Amino acid sequence: MAEPLGRFAETDDRGTAMNGHAGLLRNDELRAVVGAQLLSVVGDQIARVALAVVVFERSGSPALSGLAVAATYLPWVMGGPLLVALADRFPRKRVLVACDLLRALVVALLALPGIPLVGLVVLLALAELAAPVASAASSAVLPDIVEGEDAYVLAAGVTTSTGELGQVLGYVLGGAVLVLVGPSGAFLLDAATFVLSALFLCRLRSRPAPEVVEPASLWADARAGVTAVTGSRRLRVLVPLAWVGCAASVVPEALAAPYAADLAAGPHAVGWLLAAVPVGVVIGNLAVGRFLPAARRDSAVTPLALLGTLSLLSFALRPDLGPSLALLVGVGGGAAFYVLVGAAIARETPDALRGRVFGLANTGLMLSQALAVLGAGALASAVGTATAMGLLGLGFTVMVGGLAVVWESGRAPAQPRPRVRVGLVRGAP
């Protein structure tokens, strides 16, 4: 089991750790990471909308349109577990900038005329191969650009909320962009966002790659990341808990349209239902970062995860639109537990393995969410939307409860971590 490394300081010379969000806003590196994330997420969502429209216009098949978008998530499953090792092999600034420039180049090729449908899907999937690496490097660098666990929790909440905001903006802007500039213009805009994101990331400090004991193959590096998770009693629980808890938060997105139809609430209600979960995520992250004392963060993981799953379970009661929106805010608010999981992972994992552990956690999270979306659609077709949401909420609650028993039993005997101040020297971009 990886011993706590004392990575988090109680104070920060730059005032970031104790001054809340005002201190974070003065951190140039964090502003660069947040700006880069917002640009790349918005551009990605616009590109997915453009791909779905192009495939549907050429094929006339809604199924093929959906499959084309789903194919862009395959790299997370097929390449993610192996490629995330790159986040620990090279300076993370270099990894982040290289991933953005690579995606900009590949996405720009999508704007070329005459590319067959298969080529469009393959190119976008190739661009997405860089996403797990960039995600791992970004997660791994965050503890290096802010000092103190208080600052990390605040910063992780900001980056998570930025991702939610980027997805909403991307979907909202996607239709308008297609009307104004067409699919080719949308792909070029996506490429431009990656270039701008790389420019933002160039503002990060240059730091050496994490120290590695000896050179190894990517396969060996990937196995070391898996061993770091399976060899730690806490991570063996926390990582699957993150997968299950976050999977619950995407079920409403998959079923928003049919649920609005069941309520006879009209098409406008779909937008409200889709927006409620991100709103809850933002509220939850802000509340956790500002009002949850450090001493209670580990003990708050389970209640927050259960808040999300129990809110989903409550849809079995078939609430009206108003209560449904409140429950969806609860689903999103419960997802704030992942910020606390991230803090625990950073605390438990040596710097040289941090990128791989975060990469495996993020890859599994993407897979669990994809399976939750597919399962929600199939179950809703069989038993109805509200019943499906309730049954899935029940299943997720049982799984979170089982993992929580193991998590709580393993927390108590843990040794207090040493308060050793670690400077910003190793393992960042």
C-alpha positions in Angstrom: 0.0 0.0 0.0 1.3 3.4 -0.9 2.0 5.4 2.3 0.8 8.9 2.6 3.5 11.2 1.3 2.7 14.4 3.1 2.1 16.0 -0.3 -0.4 18.5 1.1 0.8 21.4 3.2 -1.3 23.2 5.8 -0.4 26.6 4.4 0.7 28.0 1.1 3.3 30.7 0.7 1.3 32.3 -2.1 -1.9 32.3 0.1 -3.7 29.9 -2.1 -4.6 27.3 0.5 -6.3 29.4 3.0 -7.8 32.3 1.0 -10.5 30.3 -0.8 -11.5 31.0 -4.3 -10.0 34.5 -4.2 -6.6 32.9 -3.6 -7.1 30.4 -6.5 -7.9 33.2 -8.9 -4.5 34.7 -8.2 -2.8 31.4 -9.2 -1.7 31.9 -12.9 -1.2 28.2 -13.4 -4.6 27.2 -12.2 -6.2 29.9 -14.4 -4.3 28.4 -17.4 -5.5 24.9 -16.6 -9.1 26.0 -16.2 -9.1 28.1 -19.3 -7.6 25.3 -21.4 -10.1 22.8 -20.0 -13.1 25.1 -20.8 -11.8 25.6 -24.4 -11.1 22.0 -25.2 -14.4 20.6 -23.6 -16.5 23.2 -25.5 -14.7 22.4 -28.8 -15.1 18.6 -28.2 -18.8 18.8 -27.7 -19.2 21.0 -30.8 -17.3 18.5 -32.8 -19.5 15.6 -31.5 -22.6 17.5 -32.5 -21.1 18.1 -35.9 -20.2 14.5 -36.4 -23.7 13.3 -35.4 -25.3 15.7 -37.9 -22.9 14.8 -40.7 -23.4 11.1 -40.2 -27.2 11.4 -40.1 -27.4 13.7 -43.1 -25.3 11.2 -45.2 -26.8 8.0 -43.9 -30.3 8.9 -42.8 -29.9 6.6 -39.9 -30.3 7.8 -36.3 -28.7 4.6 -35.1 -25.6 5.2 -37.1 -25.4 8.7 -35.9 -25.5 7.6 -32.3 -23.0 4.8 -32.9 -20.6 7.3 -34.6 -20.7 9.5 -31.5 -20.3 6.5 -29.2 -17.2 5.4 -31.2 -15.4 8.6 -30.0 -15.5 7.2 -26.5 -13.8 3.9 -27.4 -10.2 5.2 -27.1 -10.8 5.7 -23.4 -11.4 2.0 -23.1 -9.1 0.6 -25.7 -6.1 2.9 -25.4 -6.6 4.8 -22.2 -5.3 2.2 -19.7 -2.0 1.8 -21.6 -1.4 5.4 -22.8 -2.0 7.1 -19.5 1.5 5.9 -18.5 2.8 8.7 -20.7 1.6 11.2 -18.2 4.3 9.9 -15.8 7.0 9.4 -18.3 7.5 12.9 -19.5 7.1 16.4 -18.0 3.4 17.0 -17.7 3.4 20.4 -19.2 5.0 18.9 -22.3 2.4 16.1 -22.3 -0.5 18.5 -22.0 0.7 20.8 -24.8 1.6 17.9 -27.1 -1.9 16.3 -26.6 -3.7 19.5 -27.5 -1.5 20.2 -30.6 -2.0 16.6 -31.8 -5.8 16.8 -31.4 -5.8 20.2 -33.2 -4.0 18.7 -36.2 -6.2 15.6 -36.4 -9.5 17.4 -35.9 -8.5 20.0 -38.6 -8.3 17.1 -41.1 -12.0 16.5 -40.5 -12.8 19.7 -42.3 -11.3 18.4 -45.6 -14.0 17.8 -48.2 -14.8 14.4 -49.5 -13.8 12.3 -46.4 -16.0 9.2 -46.2 -18.0 8.6 -43.1 -15.8 5.9 -41.8 -12.8 8.2 -42.2 -14.5 10.9 -40.1 -15.3 8.5 -37.3 -11.7 7.1 -37.3 -10.1 10.5 -37.4 -12.2 11.8 -34.5 -11.5 8.5 -32.5 -7.7 9.0 -33.2 -8.0 12.5 -31.8 -9.7 11.2 -28.7 -6.8 8.8 -28.1 -5.0 11.8 -26.6 -7.9 12.6 -24.3 -7.1 9.9 -21.6 -3.4 11.0 -21.5 -4.3 14.7 -21.2 -6.9 13.9 -18.5 -4.3 11.9 -16.5 -1.7 14.6 -16.8 -4.1 17.3 -15.9 -5.3 15.5 -12.8 -1.8 14.6 -11.8 -0.5 18.1 -12.1 -3.2 19.8 -10.0 -1.6 18.9 -6.6 1.6 20.5 -7.9 0.2 23.9 -8.9 -1.7 24.4 -5.7 -0.3 23.7 -2.2 -2.3 22.4 0.6 -5.2 20.0 0.7 -7.7 22.8 1.2 -6.5 24.4 -2.0 -6.6 21.1 -3.9 -10.2 20.5 -2.9 -11.2 24.0 -4.0 -9.2 23.7 -7.3 -10.6 20.3 -8.1 -14.1 21.6 -7.5 -13.4 24.5 -9.9 -12.0 22.2 -12.7 -14.9 19.7 -12.3 -17.4 22.5 -12.5 -15.6 23.9 -15.5 -15.9 20.6 -17.3 -19.7 20.5 -16.6 -20.0 24.1 -17.8 -18.0 23.3 -20.9 -20.2 20.4 -21.8 -23.4 22.4 -21.4 -21.9 25.3 -23.5 -20.7 22.9 -26.2 -24.1 21.3 -26.7 -25.9 24.7 -26.6 -23.4 26.3 -29.0 -23.1 23.3 -31.2 -26.4 23.8 -33.1 -25.7 27.5 -33.6 -22.2 26.9 -34.9 -23.5 24.3 -37.4 -26.1 26.8 -38.7 -23.5 29.6 -39.0 -20.4 27.8 -40.4 -21.5 24.2 -41.2 -19.8 21.0 -40.1 -16.4 21.8 -41.7 -16.4 25.1 -39.9 -17.3 23.4 -36.6 -14.4 21.0 -37.0 -12.0 23.9 -37.7 -13.4 25.7 -34.6 -12.7 22.6 -32.5 -9.1 22.5 -33.8 -8.8 26.2 -32.9 -9.9 25.6 -29.4 -7.2 23.0 -29.0 -4.5 25.4 -30.3 -5.7 28.1 -27.8 -5.8 25.5 -25.1 -2.1 24.6 -25.8 -1.2 28.3 -25.6 -2.9 28.6 -22.2 -1.0 25.5 -21.0 2.3 27.0 -22.2 2.0 29.4 -19.2 2.5 26.5 -16.8 5.9 26.3 -15.1 8.4 23.8 -16.6 9.1 21.0 -14.1 10.9 17.7 -14.6 9.1 14.4 -15.2 8.3 12.4 -12.1 11.2 10.3 -10.9 11.0 6.8 -12.3 13.1 4.0 -10.7 14.0 2.4 -14.0 12.9 2.6 -17.6 10.2 0.2 -18.6 7.8 -0.5 -21.4 4.4 1.1 -21.6 2.9 -2.3 -20.6 5.1 -2.5 -17.5 4.3 1.1 -16.7 0.6 0.4 -17.1 0.8 -2.7 -14.9 2.6 -0.6 -12.2 -0.4 1.8 -12.2 -2.9 -1.1 -11.8 -0.7 -2.6 -9.0 -0.7 0.8 -7.2 -4.5 0.7 -7.2 -4.9 -3.0 -6.3 -2.1 -2.9 -3.8 -3.7 -0.1 -1.7 -6.6 -1.0 0.5 -8.0 2.5 0.3 -7.6 2.9 -3.5 -9.2 -0.6 -4.1 -12.4 0.9 -2.6 -12.2 4.5 -3.6 -11.6 4.0 -7.3 -14.6 1.6 -7.8 -16.7 3.9 -5.5 -15.9 6.8 -7.9 -17.0 4.7 -10.9 -20.3 3.6 -9.3 -21.2 7.0 -7.8 -20.4 9.0 -11.0 -22.3 6.5 -13.2 -25.4 7.4 -11.3 -25.0 11.1 -12.3 -25.3 10.4 -16.1 -28.5 8.4 -16.0 -30.7 11.5 -16.0 -28.9 12.8 -19.1 -29.6 9.6 -21.0 -33.3 9.7 -20.1 -34.1 13.4 -20.0 -36.1 13.5 -23.2 -38.3 10.4 -22.6 -38.8 11.5 -19.0 -40.0 15.0 -20.1 -42.4 13.2 -22.5 -43.7 11.1 -19.6 -44.4 14.2 -17.6 -46.1 15.9 -20.7 -43.9 18.9 -19.8 -43.0 19.8 -23.4 -39.6 20.0 -25.2 -38.5 23.0 -23.1 -38.4 20.8 -20.0 -35.7 18.6 -21.6 -33.2 21.5 -21.3 -34.2 22.1 -17.7 -33.7 18.5 -16.8 -30.3 18.3 -18.6 -29.2 21.5 -16.8 -30.2 20.5 -13.3 -27.4 17.9 -12.8 -24.6 20.3 -13.8 -26.1 23.0 -11.6 -26.0 20.5 -8.7 -22.4 19.6 -9.5 -21.4 23.2 -9.3 -23.3 23.8 -6.0 -21.9 20.6 -4.5 -18.3 21.4 -5.4 -18.6 25.0 -4.1 -20.1 23.7 -0.8 -17.5 21.0 -0.3 -14.6 23.4 -1.0 -15.9 26.2 1.2 -17.8 24.7 4.1 -16.6 21.1 4.6 -13.8 21.0 7.3 -10.7 19.1 6.3 -11.1 16.7 9.2 -14.5 15.6 7.9 -13.6 15.1 4.2 -13.0 11.4 4.3 -16.1 10.7 6.3 -18.2 12.8 3.9 -17.3 10.6 0.8 -20.0 8.0 1.5 -22.9 10.4 2.5 -22.3 12.5 -0.7 -22.2 9.4 -2.9 -25.4 8.2 -1.3 -27.1 11.6 -1.8 -26.7 11.1 -5.5 -27.8 7.5 -5.7 -30.8 8.0 -3.3 -31.9 11.1 -5.3 -32.0 8.9 -8.4 -33.8 6.1 -6.5 -36.5 8.7 -5.5 -37.6 8.9 -9.2 -39.5 5.6 -8.6 -42.1 7.8 -6.8 -42.8 9.5 -10.2 -42.4 13.1 -9.0 -43.7 16.1 -11.0 -41.4 18.4 -12.9 -40.5 20.7 -9.9 -39.6 18.0 -7.5 -37.8 16.2 -10.3 -35.6 19.2 -10.9 -34.8 19.4 -7.2 -33.9 15.7 -7.2 -31.6 16.1 -10.2 -29.8 18.9 -8.4 -29.3 16.4 -5.6 -27.9 13.9 -8.0 -25.4 16.4 -9.2 -24.6 17.7 -5.7 -23.8 14.1 -4.6 -21.3 13.8 -7.4 -19.1 16.3 -5.5 -17.8 13.3 -3.6 -15.4 12.7 -6.5 -13.5 15.9 -5.6 -12.8 14.3 -2.2 -11.9 11.0 -3.8 -9.4 12.9 -5.9 -7.8 14.4 -2.8 -7.5 11.0 -1.3 -5.9 9.6 -4.4 -3.4 12.4 -4.5 -2.6 11.9 -0.9 -2.2 8.1 -1.2 -0.3 7.9 -4.5 3.5 8.6 -5.0 4.2 11.3 -7.6 5.8 8.9 -10.1 2.5 6.9 -10.2 0.0 9.7 -9.9 -0.7 10.1 -13.6 -1.4 6.4 -14.1 -3.6 6.1 -11.0 -5.7 9.1 -12.0 -5.7 7.9 -15.6 -7.1 4.5 -14.6 -9.7 6.1 -12.4 -10.8 8.5 -15.2 -10.8 5.7 -17.8 -13.0 3.5 -15.6 -15.2 6.4 -14.9 -15.8 7.0 -18.6 -16.5 3.3 -19.1 -18.9 3.1 -16.2 -20.8 6.2 -17.4 -21.1 4.7 -20.9 -22.4 1.5 -19.6 -24.9 3.4 -17.4 -26.2 5.3 -20.3 -26.6 2.2 -22.4 -28.2 0.3 -19.5 -30.6 3.2 -18.7 -31.9 3.3 -22.3 -32.4 -0.5 -22.5 -34.1 -0.6 -19.1 -36.4 2.4 -19.8 -37.6 0.7 -23.0 -38.6 -2.4 -20.9 -40.1 -0.9 -17.7 -40.6 2.8 -18.3 -38.4 5.8 -17.6 -39.3 6.6 -14.0 -39.1 3.0 -13.0 -35.8 2.5 -14.7 -34.3 5.5 -12.9 -35.6 4.2 -9.6 -34.2 0.7 -10.2 -30.8 2.0 -11.3 -30.8 4.3 -8.3 -31.5 1.3 -6.1 -28.7 -0.8 -7.7 -26.2 2.1 -7.4 -27.2 2.7 -3.8 -26.6 -1.0 -2.9 -23.2 -1.0 -4.6 -22.2 2.3 -2.9 -23.4 1.0 0.4 -21.3 -2.2 0.1 -18.2 -0.3 -0.9 -18.8 2.3 1.9 -18.8 -0.5 4.5 -15.3 -1.5 3.4 -14.2 2.1 3.1 -15.3 3.0 6.6 -13.8 -0.1 8.1 -10.5 0.8 6.5 -10.4 4.4 7.5 -10.2 4.1 11.2 -7.0 2.3 11.7 -5.1 4.5 9.2 -2.1 6.2 10.6 -2.2 10.1 10.6 -0.3 11.4 7.7 2.9 13.4 8.5 2.6 17.2 7.9 5.8 17.5 5.8 5.8 20.4 3.4 6.5 19.3 -0.1 7.7 22.0 -2.5 6.7 22.4 -6.2 9.7 20.6 -7.6 8.9 17.2 -8.9 6.3 15.8 -11.2 4.6 18.7 -12.8 4.6 20.1 -16.3 
